[in-house]
Amino acid sequence: MVEPIGHLGMALLWAAPAWLIWDGRVSLAFIGFTVVTAHLPDADLYLPGIPHHGVTHTLVFVTVFAVLVGGVVEYALKDRLERQFLKERGYTASTGGLFLFVCGGLLLGGTSHIFADLLSAPDIAAPLKPFWPVVDGPVVIDVVWYASPWWNEGLLAVALLVHAALAYADLAVEHPYVIRQEA
C-alpha cells in the first residue's frame, strides 16, 4: 500500500486515457471520478469482518462492482441524470456513454489502487491476492517502499505532466459512447 498521494498519482496515470475519449470538462470530470474511486478497495477498512487486502482488493470485486454500478447508472438513472445534471449544463450522453464513464472510472480507479498496493504491500501489510478466486496465491511485486517521497510525490508529478501534455495535445477520437456539450 502506498501513501494516499501515491494512490492519487497512480489513479491519475490510469485515468490519462480520458483525454483520448472525451473533450475538456467531461475528461476532467472522468479524471476526478477515477481519482475518487481509486480508494474503493480500501472500503474494507470500514467494513466489519472483512480483512484489509481481502476480497475488495481483487480484480473480480472491482470488475463486478464497476459493471453493476455502471449498469444501474446507464439503465436506471440515465433519464434522471440527464434531466437534473447534464441538460442543465448543456450536455447530452449517447446510449452507453454514462456506462462507459461510470464503469470505466470505477474500473480504472480500483485497478490502479490494486496495482499500487502490489508495488509496495508486503512492507507493512499482508500481500494481495488480486486474481482470487481464479488464482488463490498472493502476488508480490514489492519494488517500492510505501512511504518513499520519491515514489509518492514523483508519481504525482509525472501524472500531472502526462495530463497537461494530453490536455494540450487535444487527441480525442470519435466513438459512439460520448458525453458531449450540445451545439
PyMOL commands that place a pseudoatom at each C-alpha (Angstrom):
pseudoatom trace, name=CA, resn=MET, resi=1, chain=A, elem=C, hetatm=0, pos=[0.000, 0.000, 0.000]
pseudoatom trace, name=CA, resn=VAL, resi=2, chain=A, elem=C, hetatm=0, pos=[1.431, 3.343, -0.953]
pseudoatom trace, name=CA, resn=GLU, resi=3, chain=A, elem=C, hetatm=0, pos=[0.524, 6.551, 0.795]
pseudoatom trace, name=CA, resn=PRO, resi=4, chain=A, elem=C, hetatm=0, pos=[-2.683, 8.303, -0.328]
pseudoatom trace, name=CA, resn=ILE, resi=5, chain=A, elem=C, hetatm=0, pos=[-0.720, 10.725, -2.520]
pseudoatom trace, name=CA, resn=GLY, resi=6, chain=A, elem=C, hetatm=0, pos=[0.811, 7.718, -4.312]
pseudoatom trace, name=CA, resn=HIS, resi=7, chain=A, elem=C, hetatm=0, pos=[-2.652, 6.286, -4.933]
pseudoatom trace, name=CA, resn=LEU, resi=8, chain=A, elem=C, hetatm=0, pos=[-3.678, 9.694, -6.278]
pseudoatom trace, name=CA, resn=GLY, resi=9, chain=A, elem=C, hetatm=0, pos=[-0.723, 9.739, -8.678]
pseudoatom trace, name=CA, resn=MET, resi=10, chain=A, elem=C, hetatm=0, pos=[-1.371, 6.177, -9.830]
pseudoatom trace, name=CA, resn=ALA, resi=11, chain=A, elem=C, hetatm=0, pos=[-5.076, 6.872, -10.383]
pseudoatom trace, name=CA, resn=LEU, resi=12, chain=A, elem=C, hetatm=0, pos=[-4.201, 9.992, -12.377]
pseudoatom trace, name=CA, resn=LEU, resi=13, chain=A, elem=C, hetatm=0, pos=[-1.902, 7.963, -14.602]
pseudoatom trace, name=CA, resn=TRP, resi=14, chain=A, elem=C, hetatm=0, pos=[-4.529, 5.292, -15.155]
pseudoatom trace, name=CA, resn=ALA, resi=15, chain=A, elem=C, hetatm=0, pos=[-7.134, 7.988, -15.938]
pseudoatom trace, name=CA, resn=ALA, resi=16, chain=A, elem=C, hetatm=0, pos=[-4.984, 9.607, -18.635]
pseudoatom trace, name=CA, resn=PRO, resi=17, chain=A, elem=C, hetatm=0, pos=[-6.899, 7.873, -21.491]
pseudoatom trace, name=CA, resn=ALA, resi=18, chain=A, elem=C, hetatm=0, pos=[-9.823, 10.196, -20.667]
pseudoatom trace, name=CA, resn=TRP, resi=19, chain=A, elem=C, hetatm=0, pos=[-8.170, 12.821, -22.879]
pseudoatom trace, name=CA, resn=LEU, resi=20, chain=A, elem=C, hetatm=0, pos=[-8.448, 10.394, -25.818]
pseudoatom trace, name=CA, resn=ILE, resi=21, chain=A, elem=C, hetatm=0, pos=[-12.106, 9.568, -25.168]
pseudoatom trace, name=CA, resn=TRP, resi=22, chain=A, elem=C, hetatm=0, pos=[-13.734, 12.873, -24.184]
pseudoatom trace, name=CA, resn=ASP, resi=23, chain=A, elem=C, hetatm=0, pos=[-13.209, 16.591, -24.520]
pseudoatom trace, name=CA, resn=GLY, resi=24, chain=A, elem=C, hetatm=0, pos=[-12.466, 19.216, -21.883]
pseudoatom trace, name=CA, resn=ARG, resi=25, chain=A, elem=C, hetatm=0, pos=[-14.830, 19.241, -18.927]
pseudoatom trace, name=CA, resn=VAL, resi=26, chain=A, elem=C, hetatm=0, pos=[-16.021, 15.685, -19.436]
pseudoatom trace, name=CA, resn=SER, resi=27, chain=A, elem=C, hetatm=0, pos=[-12.411, 14.469, -19.333]
pseudoatom trace, name=CA, resn=LEU, resi=28, chain=A, elem=C, hetatm=0, pos=[-11.801, 16.456, -16.158]
pseudoatom trace, name=CA, resn=ALA, resi=29, chain=A, elem=C, hetatm=0, pos=[-14.962, 15.028, -14.577]
pseudoatom trace, name=CA, resn=PHE, resi=30, chain=A, elem=C, hetatm=0, pos=[-13.903, 11.488, -15.517]
pseudoatom trace, name=CA, resn=ILE, resi=31, chain=A, elem=C, hetatm=0, pos=[-10.421, 12.042, -14.104]
pseudoatom trace, name=CA, resn=GLY, resi=32, chain=A, elem=C, hetatm=0, pos=[-11.874, 13.387, -10.850]
pseudoatom trace, name=CA, resn=PHE, resi=33, chain=A, elem=C, hetatm=0, pos=[-14.302, 10.474, -10.629]
pseudoatom trace, name=CA, resn=THR, resi=34, chain=A, elem=C, hetatm=0, pos=[-11.494, 7.969, -11.234]
pseudoatom trace, name=CA, resn=VAL, resi=35, chain=A, elem=C, hetatm=0, pos=[-9.309, 9.557, -8.555]
pseudoatom trace, name=CA, resn=VAL, resi=36, chain=A, elem=C, hetatm=0, pos=[-12.153, 9.389, -6.019]
pseudoatom trace, name=CA, resn=THR, resi=37, chain=A, elem=C, hetatm=0, pos=[-12.989, 5.788, -6.890]
pseudoatom trace, name=CA, resn=ALA, resi=38, chain=A, elem=C, hetatm=0, pos=[-9.333, 4.774, -6.550]
pseudoatom trace, name=CA, resn=HIS, resi=39, chain=A, elem=C, hetatm=0, pos=[-9.986, 4.412, -2.847]
pseudoatom trace, name=CA, resn=LEU, resi=40, chain=A, elem=C, hetatm=0, pos=[-12.834, 1.894, -3.375]
pseudoatom trace, name=CA, resn=PRO, resi=41, chain=A, elem=C, hetatm=0, pos=[-10.701, -1.171, -2.487]
pseudoatom trace, name=CA, resn=ASP, resi=42, chain=A, elem=C, hetatm=0, pos=[-9.943, 0.377, 0.908]
pseudoatom trace, name=CA, resn=ALA, resi=43, chain=A, elem=C, hetatm=0, pos=[-13.638, 0.117, 1.798]
pseudoatom trace, name=CA, resn=ASP, resi=44, chain=A, elem=C, hetatm=0, pos=[-12.532, -2.998, 3.658]
pseudoatom trace, name=CA, resn=LEU, resi=45, chain=A, elem=C, hetatm=0, pos=[-11.023, -0.718, 6.303]
pseudoatom trace, name=CA, resn=TYR, resi=46, chain=A, elem=C, hetatm=0, pos=[-14.568, 0.295, 7.272]
pseudoatom trace, name=CA, resn=LEU, resi=47, chain=A, elem=C, hetatm=0, pos=[-16.432, -2.999, 6.794]
pseudoatom trace, name=CA, resn=PRO, resi=48, chain=A, elem=C, hetatm=0, pos=[-16.501, -5.202, 9.885]
pseudoatom trace, name=CA, resn=GLY, resi=49, chain=A, elem=C, hetatm=0, pos=[-15.325, -8.757, 9.375]
pseudoatom trace, name=CA, resn=ILE, resi=50, chain=A, elem=C, hetatm=0, pos=[-13.584, -8.093, 6.061]
pseudoatom trace, name=CA, resn=PRO, resi=51, chain=A, elem=C, hetatm=0, pos=[-9.778, -8.213, 6.290]
pseudoatom trace, name=CA, resn=HIS, resi=52, chain=A, elem=C, hetatm=0, pos=[-7.701, -5.476, 4.681]
pseudoatom trace, name=CA, resn=HIS, resi=53, chain=A, elem=C, hetatm=0, pos=[-6.271, -6.604, 1.330]
pseudoatom trace, name=CA, resn=GLY, resi=54, chain=A, elem=C, hetatm=0, pos=[-9.021, -9.203, 1.135]
pseudoatom trace, name=CA, resn=VAL, resi=55, chain=A, elem=C, hetatm=0, pos=[-11.908, -9.503, -1.315]
pseudoatom trace, name=CA, resn=THR, resi=56, chain=A, elem=C, hetatm=0, pos=[-12.162, -5.764, -2.068]
pseudoatom trace, name=CA, resn=HIS, resi=57, chain=A, elem=C, hetatm=0, pos=[-8.579, -5.850, -3.344]
pseudoatom trace, name=CA, resn=THR, resi=58, chain=A, elem=C, hetatm=0, pos=[-9.388, -8.341, -6.121]
pseudoatom trace, name=CA, resn=LEU, resi=59, chain=A, elem=C, hetatm=0, pos=[-9.941, -7.683, -9.809]
pseudoatom trace, name=CA, resn=VAL, resi=60, chain=A, elem=C, hetatm=0, pos=[-13.147, -9.740, -9.643]
pseudoatom trace, name=CA, resn=PHE, resi=61, chain=A, elem=C, hetatm=0, pos=[-14.626, -7.438, -6.988]
pseudoatom trace, name=CA, resn=VAL, resi=62, chain=A, elem=C, hetatm=0, pos=[-13.571, -4.254, -8.788]
pseudoatom trace, name=CA, resn=THR, resi=63, chain=A, elem=C, hetatm=0, pos=[-14.863, -5.503, -12.151]
pseudoatom trace, name=CA, resn=VAL, resi=64, chain=A, elem=C, hetatm=0, pos=[-18.212, -6.809, -10.869]
pseudoatom trace, name=CA, resn=PHE, resi=65, chain=A, elem=C, hetatm=0, pos=[-18.788, -3.648, -8.821]
pseudoatom trace, name=CA, resn=ALA, resi=66, chain=A, elem=C, hetatm=0, pos=[-17.892, -1.406, -11.789]
pseudoatom trace, name=CA, resn=VAL, resi=67, chain=A, elem=C, hetatm=0, pos=[-20.187, -3.247, -14.217]
pseudoatom trace, name=CA, resn=LEU, resi=68, chain=A, elem=C, hetatm=0, pos=[-23.089, -3.324, -11.755]
pseudoatom trace, name=CA, resn=VAL, resi=69, chain=A, elem=C, hetatm=0, pos=[-22.858, 0.361, -10.826]
pseudoatom trace, name=CA, resn=GLY, resi=70, chain=A, elem=C, hetatm=0, pos=[-22.277, 1.361, -14.458]
pseudoatom trace, name=CA, resn=GLY, resi=71, chain=A, elem=C, hetatm=0, pos=[-25.328, -0.644, -15.496]
pseudoatom trace, name=CA, resn=VAL, resi=72, chain=A, elem=C, hetatm=0, pos=[-27.515, 0.886, -12.795]
pseudoatom trace, name=CA, resn=VAL, resi=73, chain=A, elem=C, hetatm=0, pos=[-26.453, 4.395, -13.797]
pseudoatom trace, name=CA, resn=GLU, resi=74, chain=A, elem=C, hetatm=0, pos=[-26.932, 3.760, -17.534]
pseudoatom trace, name=CA, resn=TYR, resi=75, chain=A, elem=C, hetatm=0, pos=[-30.204, 1.879, -17.385]
pseudoatom trace, name=CA, resn=ALA, resi=76, chain=A, elem=C, hetatm=0, pos=[-31.937, 3.059, -14.212]
pseudoatom trace, name=CA, resn=LEU, resi=77, chain=A, elem=C, hetatm=0, pos=[-30.652, 6.581, -13.619]
pseudoatom trace, name=CA, resn=LYS, resi=78, chain=A, elem=C, hetatm=0, pos=[-29.760, 7.915, -17.078]
pseudoatom trace, name=CA, resn=ASP, resi=79, chain=A, elem=C, hetatm=0, pos=[-33.005, 9.865, -17.645]
pseudoatom trace, name=CA, resn=ARG, resi=80, chain=A, elem=C, hetatm=0, pos=[-32.864, 11.432, -14.201]
pseudoatom trace, name=CA, resn=LEU, resi=81, chain=A, elem=C, hetatm=0, pos=[-29.156, 12.328, -14.504]
pseudoatom trace, name=CA, resn=GLU, resi=82, chain=A, elem=C, hetatm=0, pos=[-29.694, 13.849, -17.934]
pseudoatom trace, name=CA, resn=ARG, resi=83, chain=A, elem=C, hetatm=0, pos=[-32.621, 15.963, -16.711]
pseudoatom trace, name=CA, resn=GLN, resi=84, chain=A, elem=C, hetatm=0, pos=[-31.090, 17.115, -13.443]
pseudoatom trace, name=CA, resn=PHE, resi=85, chain=A, elem=C, hetatm=0, pos=[-27.409, 17.329, -14.253]
pseudoatom trace, name=CA, resn=LEU, resi=86, chain=A, elem=C, hetatm=0, pos=[-26.350, 17.041, -17.880]
pseudoatom trace, name=CA, resn=LYS, resi=87, chain=A, elem=C, hetatm=0, pos=[-29.006, 19.089, -19.681]
pseudoatom trace, name=CA, resn=GLU, resi=88, chain=A, elem=C, hetatm=0, pos=[-28.774, 21.899, -17.112]
pseudoatom trace, name=CA, resn=ARG, resi=89, chain=A, elem=C, hetatm=0, pos=[-25.148, 22.293, -18.110]
pseudoatom trace, name=CA, resn=GLY, resi=90, chain=A, elem=C, hetatm=0, pos=[-25.763, 21.837, -21.835]
pseudoatom trace, name=CA, resn=TYR, resi=91, chain=A, elem=C, hetatm=0, pos=[-24.532, 18.239, -22.161]
pseudoatom trace, name=CA, resn=THR, resi=92, chain=A, elem=C, hetatm=0, pos=[-26.004, 15.084, -23.613]
pseudoatom trace, name=CA, resn=ALA, resi=93, chain=A, elem=C, hetatm=0, pos=[-24.982, 11.427, -23.295]
pseudoatom trace, name=CA, resn=SER, resi=94, chain=A, elem=C, hetatm=0, pos=[-25.293, 8.823, -26.026]
pseudoatom trace, name=CA, resn=THR, resi=95, chain=A, elem=C, hetatm=0, pos=[-26.535, 5.327, -25.264]
pseudoatom trace, name=CA, resn=GLY, resi=96, chain=A, elem=C, hetatm=0, pos=[-23.708, 3.642, -23.403]
pseudoatom trace, name=CA, resn=GLY, resi=97, chain=A, elem=C, hetatm=0, pos=[-21.937, 6.920, -22.658]
pseudoatom trace, name=CA, resn=LEU, resi=98, chain=A, elem=C, hetatm=0, pos=[-22.776, 7.009, -18.960]
pseudoatom trace, name=CA, resn=PHE, resi=99, chain=A, elem=C, hetatm=0, pos=[-21.987, 3.302, -18.633]
pseudoatom trace, name=CA, resn=LEU, resi=100, chain=A, elem=C, hetatm=0, pos=[-18.521, 3.855, -20.126]
pseudoatom trace, name=CA, resn=PHE, resi=101, chain=A, elem=C, hetatm=0, pos=[-17.974, 6.870, -17.876]
pseudoatom trace, name=CA, resn=VAL, resi=102, chain=A, elem=C, hetatm=0, pos=[-19.044, 5.203, -14.609]
pseudoatom trace, name=CA, resn=CYS, resi=103, chain=A, elem=C, hetatm=0, pos=[-17.833, 1.661, -15.276]
pseudoatom trace, name=CA, resn=GLY, resi=104, chain=A, elem=C, hetatm=0, pos=[-14.555, 2.909, -16.746]
pseudoatom trace, name=CA, resn=GLY, resi=105, chain=A, elem=C, hetatm=0, pos=[-13.906, 5.270, -13.852]
pseudoatom trace, name=CA, resn=LEU, resi=106, chain=A, elem=C, hetatm=0, pos=[-14.609, 2.615, -11.236]
pseudoatom trace, name=CA, resn=LEU, resi=107, chain=A, elem=C, hetatm=0, pos=[-12.577, 0.003, -13.083]
pseudoatom trace, name=CA, resn=LEU, resi=108, chain=A, elem=C, hetatm=0, pos=[-9.563, 2.252, -13.662]
pseudoatom trace, name=CA, resn=GLY, resi=109, chain=A, elem=C, hetatm=0, pos=[-9.671, 3.718, -10.159]
pseudoatom trace, name=CA, resn=GLY, resi=110, chain=A, elem=C, hetatm=0, pos=[-9.992, 0.373, -8.391]
pseudoatom trace, name=CA, resn=THR, resi=111, chain=A, elem=C, hetatm=0, pos=[-7.428, -1.370, -10.590]
pseudoatom trace, name=CA, resn=SER, resi=112, chain=A, elem=C, hetatm=0, pos=[-4.932, 1.467, -10.160]
pseudoatom trace, name=CA, resn=HIS, resi=113, chain=A, elem=C, hetatm=0, pos=[-5.285, 1.097, -6.381]
pseudoatom trace, name=CA, resn=ILE, resi=114, chain=A, elem=C, hetatm=0, pos=[-4.657, -2.646, -6.521]
pseudoatom trace, name=CA, resn=PHE, resi=115, chain=A, elem=C, hetatm=0, pos=[-1.646, -2.142, -8.787]
pseudoatom trace, name=CA, resn=ALA, resi=116, chain=A, elem=C, hetatm=0, pos=[-0.145, 0.499, -6.485]
pseudoatom trace, name=CA, resn=ASP, resi=117, chain=A, elem=C, hetatm=0, pos=[-0.645, -1.805, -3.499]
pseudoatom trace, name=CA, resn=LEU, resi=118, chain=A, elem=C, hetatm=0, pos=[1.045, -4.664, -5.360]
pseudoatom trace, name=CA, resn=LEU, resi=119, chain=A, elem=C, hetatm=0, pos=[4.111, -2.493, -5.768]
pseudoatom trace, name=CA, resn=SER, resi=120, chain=A, elem=C, hetatm=0, pos=[4.514, -1.941, -2.028]
pseudoatom trace, name=CA, resn=ALA, resi=121, chain=A, elem=C, hetatm=0, pos=[2.151, -4.028, 0.119]
pseudoatom trace, name=CA, resn=PRO, resi=122, chain=A, elem=C, hetatm=0, pos=[4.440, -6.555, 1.831]
pseudoatom trace, name=CA, resn=ASP, resi=123, chain=A, elem=C, hetatm=0, pos=[6.332, -3.757, 3.621]
pseudoatom trace, name=CA, resn=ILE, resi=124, chain=A, elem=C, hetatm=0, pos=[3.589, -3.165, 6.191]
pseudoatom trace, name=CA, resn=ALA, resi=125, chain=A, elem=C, hetatm=0, pos=[0.532, -5.169, 5.152]
pseudoatom trace, name=CA, resn=ALA, resi=126, chain=A, elem=C, hetatm=0, pos=[-0.472, -8.625, 4.021]
pseudoatom trace, name=CA, resn=PRO, resi=127, chain=A, elem=C, hetatm=0, pos=[0.278, -9.454, 0.389]
pseudoatom trace, name=CA, resn=LEU, resi=128, chain=A, elem=C, hetatm=0, pos=[-2.601, -9.124, -2.052]
pseudoatom trace, name=CA, resn=LYS, resi=129, chain=A, elem=C, hetatm=0, pos=[-4.393, -11.908, -3.893]
pseudoatom trace, name=CA, resn=PRO, resi=130, chain=A, elem=C, hetatm=0, pos=[-5.661, -9.781, -6.805]
pseudoatom trace, name=CA, resn=PHE, resi=131, chain=A, elem=C, hetatm=0, pos=[-6.625, -12.721, -9.013]
pseudoatom trace, name=CA, resn=TRP, resi=132, chain=A, elem=C, hetatm=0, pos=[-8.679, -14.503, -6.337]
pseudoatom trace, name=CA, resn=PRO, resi=133, chain=A, elem=C, hetatm=0, pos=[-10.769, -16.704, -6.814]
pseudoatom trace, name=CA, resn=VAL, resi=134, chain=A, elem=C, hetatm=0, pos=[-9.099, -17.746, -10.084]
pseudoatom trace, name=CA, resn=VAL, resi=135, chain=A, elem=C, hetatm=0, pos=[-5.625, -17.840, -8.513]
pseudoatom trace, name=CA, resn=ASP, resi=136, chain=A, elem=C, hetatm=0, pos=[-5.605, -18.205, -4.727]
pseudoatom trace, name=CA, resn=GLY, resi=137, chain=A, elem=C, hetatm=0, pos=[-1.961, -17.351, -4.093]
pseudoatom trace, name=CA, resn=PRO, resi=138, chain=A, elem=C, hetatm=0, pos=[-0.587, -13.913, -3.323]
pseudoatom trace, name=CA, resn=VAL, resi=139, chain=A, elem=C, hetatm=0, pos=[1.083, -11.730, -5.928]
pseudoatom trace, name=CA, resn=VAL, resi=140, chain=A, elem=C, hetatm=0, pos=[4.071, -9.784, -4.703]
pseudoatom trace, name=CA, resn=ILE, resi=141, chain=A, elem=C, hetatm=0, pos=[5.981, -7.248, -6.768]
pseudoatom trace, name=CA, resn=ASP, resi=142, chain=A, elem=C, hetatm=0, pos=[7.286, -5.150, -3.823]
pseudoatom trace, name=CA, resn=VAL, resi=143, chain=A, elem=C, hetatm=0, pos=[9.573, -2.694, -5.596]
pseudoatom trace, name=CA, resn=VAL, resi=144, chain=A, elem=C, hetatm=0, pos=[8.535, 0.439, -3.692]
pseudoatom trace, name=CA, resn=TRP, resi=145, chain=A, elem=C, hetatm=0, pos=[8.813, 1.431, -0.054]
pseudoatom trace, name=CA, resn=TYR, resi=146, chain=A, elem=C, hetatm=0, pos=[5.305, 2.632, 0.776]
pseudoatom trace, name=CA, resn=ALA, resi=147, chain=A, elem=C, hetatm=0, pos=[6.400, 5.943, 2.354]
pseudoatom trace, name=CA, resn=SER, resi=148, chain=A, elem=C, hetatm=0, pos=[9.016, 6.869, -0.257]
pseudoatom trace, name=CA, resn=PRO, resi=149, chain=A, elem=C, hetatm=0, pos=[8.658, 10.572, -1.096]
pseudoatom trace, name=CA, resn=TRP, resi=150, chain=A, elem=C, hetatm=0, pos=[10.463, 9.959, -4.390]
pseudoatom trace, name=CA, resn=TRP, resi=151, chain=A, elem=C, hetatm=0, pos=[7.834, 7.419, -5.334]
pseudoatom trace, name=CA, resn=ASN, resi=152, chain=A, elem=C, hetatm=0, pos=[4.725, 9.141, -3.986]
pseudoatom trace, name=CA, resn=GLU, resi=153, chain=A, elem=C, hetatm=0, pos=[5.380, 12.768, -4.928]
pseudoatom trace, name=CA, resn=GLY, resi=154, chain=A, elem=C, hetatm=0, pos=[7.350, 11.772, -8.042]
pseudoatom trace, name=CA, resn=LEU, resi=155, chain=A, elem=C, hetatm=0, pos=[4.469, 9.673, -9.331]
pseudoatom trace, name=CA, resn=LEU, resi=156, chain=A, elem=C, hetatm=0, pos=[2.062, 12.558, -8.763]
pseudoatom trace, name=CA, resn=ALA, resi=157, chain=A, elem=C, hetatm=0, pos=[4.364, 14.972, -10.617]
pseudoatom trace, name=CA, resn=VAL, resi=158, chain=A, elem=C, hetatm=0, pos=[4.728, 12.602, -13.580]
pseudoatom trace, name=CA, resn=ALA, resi=159, chain=A, elem=C, hetatm=0, pos=[0.958, 12.054, -13.703]
pseudoatom trace, name=CA, resn=LEU, resi=160, chain=A, elem=C, hetatm=0, pos=[0.271, 15.794, -13.734]
pseudoatom trace, name=CA, resn=LEU, resi=161, chain=A, elem=C, hetatm=0, pos=[2.791, 16.295, -16.551]
pseudoatom trace, name=CA, resn=VAL, resi=162, chain=A, elem=C, hetatm=0, pos=[1.182, 13.493, -18.579]
pseudoatom trace, name=CA, resn=HIS, resi=163, chain=A, elem=C, hetatm=0, pos=[-2.250, 15.069, -18.121]
pseudoatom trace, name=CA, resn=ALA, resi=164, chain=A, elem=C, hetatm=0, pos=[-1.011, 18.530, -19.071]
pseudoatom trace, name=CA, resn=ALA, resi=165, chain=A, elem=C, hetatm=0, pos=[0.576, 17.149, -22.257]
pseudoatom trace, name=CA, resn=LEU, resi=166, chain=A, elem=C, hetatm=0, pos=[-2.527, 15.159, -23.241]
pseudoatom trace, name=CA, resn=ALA, resi=167, chain=A, elem=C, hetatm=0, pos=[-4.890, 18.050, -22.497]
pseudoatom trace, name=CA, resn=TYR, resi=168, chain=A, elem=C, hetatm=0, pos=[-2.756, 20.359, -24.607]
pseudoatom trace, name=CA, resn=ALA, resi=169, chain=A, elem=C, hetatm=0, pos=[-2.462, 17.836, -27.470]
pseudoatom trace, name=CA, resn=ASP, resi=170, chain=A, elem=C, hetatm=0, pos=[-6.272, 17.518, -27.829]
pseudoatom trace, name=CA, resn=LEU, resi=171, chain=A, elem=C, hetatm=0, pos=[-6.213, 13.944, -29.150]
pseudoatom trace, name=CA, resn=ALA, resi=172, chain=A, elem=C, hetatm=0, pos=[-9.859, 12.909, -28.568]
pseudoatom trace, name=CA, resn=VAL, resi=173, chain=A, elem=C, hetatm=0, pos=[-11.070, 10.299, -31.051]
pseudoatom trace, name=CA, resn=GLU, resi=174, chain=A, elem=C, hetatm=0, pos=[-14.596, 9.791, -32.358]
pseudoatom trace, name=CA, resn=HIS, resi=175, chain=A, elem=C, hetatm=0, pos=[-16.575, 6.902, -30.888]
pseudoatom trace, name=CA, resn=PRO, resi=176, chain=A, elem=C, hetatm=0, pos=[-20.263, 6.144, -30.271]
pseudoatom trace, name=CA, resn=TYR, resi=177, chain=A, elem=C, hetatm=0, pos=[-20.204, 6.375, -26.448]
pseudoatom trace, name=CA, resn=VAL, resi=178, chain=A, elem=C, hetatm=0, pos=[-19.951, 10.112, -25.974]
pseudoatom trace, name=CA, resn=ILE, resi=179, chain=A, elem=C, hetatm=0, pos=[-20.921, 12.658, -23.419]
pseudoatom trace, name=CA, resn=ARG, resi=180, chain=A, elem=C, hetatm=0, pos=[-20.637, 15.995, -25.128]
pseudoatom trace, name=CA, resn=GLN, resi=181, chain=A, elem=C, hetatm=0, pos=[-21.743, 19.562, -24.979]
pseudoatom trace, name=CA, resn=GLU, resi=182, chain=A, elem=C, hetatm=0, pos=[-24.756, 20.232, -27.173]
pseudoatom trace, name=CA, resn=ALA, resi=183, chain=A, elem=C, hetatm=0, pos=[-24.116, 22.533, -30.092]
for i in range(1, 183): cmd.bond("trace and resi %d" % i, "trace and resi %d" % (i + 1))
show_as sticks, trace
zoom trace
